[in-house]
Every structure is written in C-alpha cells, then in structure tokens.
Amino acid sequence: MSKQWAIILGCSTGHGAATALALAKEGYGIIGFHLDRGPIKKEAESLKKKIAKINDGAVCFWNENAADKDVMSKHIEEIASLTKKQPIKLLMHSIAFGSTTNFFKPNPVKQRQMDMTQHVMAHCLIYWTQILLEHNLLSKGSRILGLTSEGSYKAMEGYGPVGVAKASLEAVIRQIGWELGSQGITANTIQAGITPTRALTKISDDWEGWVEKTAERNPMGRTTTPEDVAGLVSLLLSDKADFVNCSTIFCDGGEHRSL
C-alpha cells in the first residue's frame, strides 16, 4: 500500500505542528506550509528534521504564504509528485494569522485588515480544495479539517476580525462538505478550547489570565493542548469516521459548556 499524505497549512507551531508530528508517527507523509522568520523559522526546521527521522524522510516544508494562490499553483505539481499522484488523506487549515483589533475603539479595523484576515483564515481553504480537486488529489476518504474557536459565536476584546473569519471558516467547511460529500470527501471543523500557544499570545496581553480562568472553569481542570487536537485529527482519519461531515467537533474537555 502506498504511503498516505497530509497537507497542513500552518505547520510550524501549535496545533499544526503537533498534528504533523503525531501523523508522522502513524506513518503519514507530511507536506507543510508556514510563514515564519527568526526563531520560529528555526523551530519549523527542527520539526521537519524530527519528522524526517520518524517517517523515513517523507516530509516537505515550504516557508511561503499558503494563502497565496500563486504559491498553490507553484507547488501543486511538486505535491502530486510527492504523493505519486495519489489523493491526499488530509488537508488541514491551521493558519493563525489575522488582525487582532476591535471594529471601533481604540484602533478601528481597516478594510484591508478585514479582507486579509478573511482570506488567510477562511477563504483560502476554498482555493486549496479547488486546486487539489483539479489535480485529482482529493477522492473518497479524503478529509478536510479546519480549526475554529468559541470566538466564532462569542464577542470578545480584540477578536473582531478573527471571530468573523472563524465563523466564515465554519461556513466554508460546511459548504465544502455539502458539495463534496457525495464523492466521499468530508469536511469538518474542530473547535479547540483555549490553548497556550504562540497564537494566543497575539490575541491578548492578558493571555495568561485567560489560561488560568479557563483551567478553573474547564470540567477537566486544565486547558486544551495541541496534542489533544492532534489526537482528534487522528481519530477523524479513521475509516470509522467516514460519515462525519459538515460538523463542528469540540475538543475542549467540555469548556464550551461551562460558564
């Protein structure tokens, strides 16, 4: 049986990195995109080397803007070559890059910030799905996953543009699953709980307070980890999850049910 591959958009840290590592341990080839400089770039390079040791070198990372359609077109033939033109098992959107501000005060969001956040955190997944379909790299059993948060339905300080993008991502994924479900291609979102990652530190200066309060209200007494999410992704790749589609699956220990 030929090796199965996963494409992870946003693979260098957090949920994307944990998922890449977990799937590599299960024998998957990993194709990752990230856009990093400085220390985080080194983290991505270190992760790639670690994965290569685990899965016999079946890994390729590109440090480029995965939301750029030109980047998609540039690498699609290389992706097909890596997978030996076999359909990928997973396309996962884990890009955490958007404008963290309010709509009005103290710094009103600008249109270019809204447009960028929407495209990077939601709309680009449409175009990735399109180009993979055009090259016969999605088929029955393929999974499309995106990461959402409770900010998709709750309002909070500094989360306006990202909250809108998360709601959009959920709508995008529902529509993808609805249109492609007849082909056996499923699409779902995972709502992780508040997770102490680099992305969280960009949302609020009081992120440590968020973590502390969340651990107190979580029924399981702790916050979500990237490894929790990676475990759920692995479960969803099982044939037993073939009928799970157009859904949001919670991976937060019950956090969303607790005040």
Secondary structure, DSSP 8 states (H G I E B T S, - for coil): ----EEEEES-SSHHHHHHHHHHHHTT-EEEEEE---HHHHHHHHHHHHHHHHHTTT-EEEEES-TT-HHHHHHHHHHHHHHTTT---SEEEE---------SSSSS---HHHHHHHHIIIIIHHHHHHHHHHHTT---TT-EEEEEE-GGGTS--TT-HHHHHHHHHHHHHHHHHHHHHGGGT-EEEEEEE----SHHHHHH-TTHHHHHHHHHHHSTTSS---HHHHHHHHHHHTSGGGTT--SEEEEESTTGGG--
